[in-house]
Structures are given as structure tokens and as C-alpha cells.
Amino acid sequence: MALDIMTDMTLQEILEKVQLQNAYLAAIAGADPGTVTVSGWQSVSEIVRAGLAPKIFKIGDQLICPWTDKATEKAYSWVWDIVHMGQVTLEDGREVPGMYLQAHYLTPFTIQFDHEENERATEPTFSGDYSYYTKNPDGSYKLEEVVVGQQIPAEKEYYHSAIKDPTGNICRYGYSRWSHSAYRQWLNSDSADKGTWWKAQHLGDVAPNELKNRAGFLSGFEQDFLSVIKKVKIRTQLNTITDKEIGTDEETVDLMFLPSKEQLYGTLEGSVYNDEAFEYYKQVAGFEAPNNGNSTGRIKYKLEAQTSADWQRLRSPNRGYSYNTWYCYGAGNLNGHGTAFSSGRCAPACVIA
């Protein structure tokens, strides 16, 4: 079932009440999912909150609404797939019924997950707030042992970051941590002004390449849609190179988020945290158990070129590296060697609750 959300508010308000009543009556009568017509995001939200979403909708149903790239004013029809239903935890800690949506198409442009953490040190003396790196002739970086308060030698270039990486790879390739990523900030920004959706998440964080040319992702949606999606708590694994003292995973509260590899029915990495797989991918991936291999059910196409497949960013880090995150290839297989500084597309997810 595809639901094209109407934008004519007068017609919408009339139909919402009638069709919502019909939806409730059909659910009570035991109608099969997908046989009921529902118009309006508020009606969808009321059905989800009442716990009736599994009786009205089917996994794989599509909800359609407008989205405008505010940087270019180019308008699109944004298609959401219903990929999962279940309990979610809201920002205030309440557990409520939720319905997960994921973009059917990939974003029409790319964003860096995280820029190279290669900010040049300009302070006169070594600070205890930073780790310091030097650049090798082959382009790699070395973590240096320094004396806090000692003057930084003028004849040598140093780079600084609050993140201590013994491999130095975050300087060259970026940082794999979802909570600090530029991608997370872009997806959750409602700023329609280019250059305003990012701020440093730690000392030495570097702005993404796309900051000056892109508007915040949420700015492209109309308020009727934004009013029904909710901030939910999600957990994401951490890498074992820079973040092992923090723990194996961490919690964030997000309105929009990249799916994890487990949510796309990928295998569990390190046995430290396991997202529940989205029911949609259990149905379409073609595997009896989680698998990272080629899957036509995981292939995503570009929003602006809907016969052209491409790879998509996931939020899960490749835990043995400071700079790699998992991604889904254009062939539908999952790979853990997507460098954070590489700009890529995504198919973001959100929750109606």
C-alpha cells in the first residue's frame, strides 16, 4: 500500500477524521493489514500510538510526502518504507509503540561521515586538552609524546585533536564515532541556511566539506510530517582503538539516524551489542539468518536517478579501526571499510511514535 500524504489542509482535515474512524473500525473488525486507506500524518500517528499499526499497515507499505533540497530549492517526492514496528524509548524514557520508516531512495547528494581530524596546531605550547600528531612522508600520521606546557617547535608541523588515536588514522581518514559525526548533525538539523548545520563536537573536530553548500536535512520536510516523528534512544557500537575506555557502545537520542548493520540484517560484530533487525530486511534480504552477502533486497537507488544504484552509509563502526564505518554496497552486500572522510549517500530512518 502506498499512501501519498495530501498537502491541501482543508481536504486533509475532513478526510483524516472519517478515514481514521474507518481505520479503527476496520482494526477492531480484524481487517487484513493494507486494506484500509488512511490519509494524513496525524492519522498515522494516532494509529501508531494506539498500538494498532500492525493491524492497519504492512511491512513494506510506503508513505509519501514532499521533500525540498533547500540549498537548491529542488523538490522531490520522498518515499518512506515501513520497515519495522515495535516498542521504542522516547527521549524522556517512556517506552511506547513505534513504527520505523526508512527512505526508499538514497539522498540525492553525498555528505562526509566525518572530515579528516587534521587541524593544524597553532597554540604556542602543548596543551593537555589535545593529543598531538605529526605527518609522515607517506601521508600517515604519528601520535607524538609531548610535554604539556612545553613550547611547540616552530620547525615542525603538529596537528591536534581531543581524540587520542595511537594509529594516527583519524587525522588522515576521519573518526568513526556516530555521536560525533557530521552526518548525524546534518540529518538532525532543520536549518535551511547553508553553512549553519554543523558545530565541532570535540576540540580539533573539522567541518565537513559539504557544510557551505548544503542545508540541514530536516529543513526540506513540511511541519505536518515533522510533528509526528519523535526523538528516540538508539545505541551504537564504539571502536576499540580510540573509544574502548568509554565502553563497547553508547546511547544517543536522535530524530533521524542511519541504520546499523544489524538493522539491515547483517551479522553481529564483536558480540557486544545487537540491534533488532528491521523486519523488512528479514523478509527481503533472502537469508535465513543475518548475513553480510549480496542481497537484492538491500539495494538502494538514487532519489534523482531511480534506476541507478549506489552505496549507502550505515552508522556502525568497524570496531577494529578508528576511522572505518560499515556501509551497504550497490550490490546489497555489507562492508566494514568505509573511511569516515569519504562522502556518501544514505537512506535515513526515523520513528513515528
Summary of the structure (lengths in Angstrom):
residues: 353
radius of gyration: 22.1
end to end distance: 20.1
largest distance: 79.4
contacts: 1153
relative contact order: 0.16
helix: 19%
strand: 29%
